[in-house]
Amino acid sequence: MIALSLIGIGTGNPQHLTLQAIEALNACDLILIPRKGKKKDDLAEARRQICAQVLRADGPEIREFDLPVRDAANPDYRRGVDDWHDAIADKWAAEISAGLPDGGRVGFLVWGDPSLYDSTIRIADRLKAKADLSLEVTPGITSVQALTASHAITLNEIGAPVLITTGRQLRDKGWPESADTVVVMLDGSCAFQTLGPAGFHIWWSAYAGMPQEISISGALEDVADEIVAARSAAQTENGWIMDVYLLRRQAD
């Protein structure tokens, strides 16, 4: 029997770990750390540093593996993601079998929270369909929380809703007419540039919660170019970037 523990670790800052997350990590027999190539080695290194800081001397074994790469050339985005998740699930199964041949508890350190724009739970469900496996989830601080904390703002207006979406959705479908506040994640192309900039305020952060955090805010028409330039420079310098932003439509 395999117990799979998905542990939210926040946005890379070890201080984001909850006491529950620390206990969950130390309760594992094996922790798997994915590697995403040299350009994103900082992500694996952040997980290594967290383990070094919080695991007890008699804690779990740590095993690293290379994560399969999504075929970005597949014209069917959803199909490409499904195929990618299938490949990751197969890789997980092989690593778990090698590391815990007699069963036990295996843990994954999940960036942010496993429930918000993260596919770790979906991949775990693929394994559950094939193996005798139980699933436990430990929540973590999300980049949305790190963003609002960085800018010292509230996520919502009084009694008002918030929509959380992706850059792809904002780019392809435009501003959701029913929303006044939109949080945008997974945006690799600065989709806010597709909006008529007048009438919006933006709060943007890259590497939210990490030592190299960059935060810019202001009227979209005033700071859009500054954000694009800062994002490009940071990605070039670090080889990778994670950013998130909140857009709020201003009253006339």
PyMOL commands that set and color helices and strands:
alter all, ss='L'
color gray80, all
select helices_A, chain A and resi 14-16+19-26+38-54+77-99+120-128+143-151+167-173+191-194+220-238
alter helices_A, ss='H'
color red, helices_A
select strands_A, chain A and resi 2-8+30-35+61-66+104-110+133-138+163-166+181-185+200-206+214-219+243-249
alter strands_A, ss='S'
color yellow, strands_A
deselect
rebuild
show_as cartoon
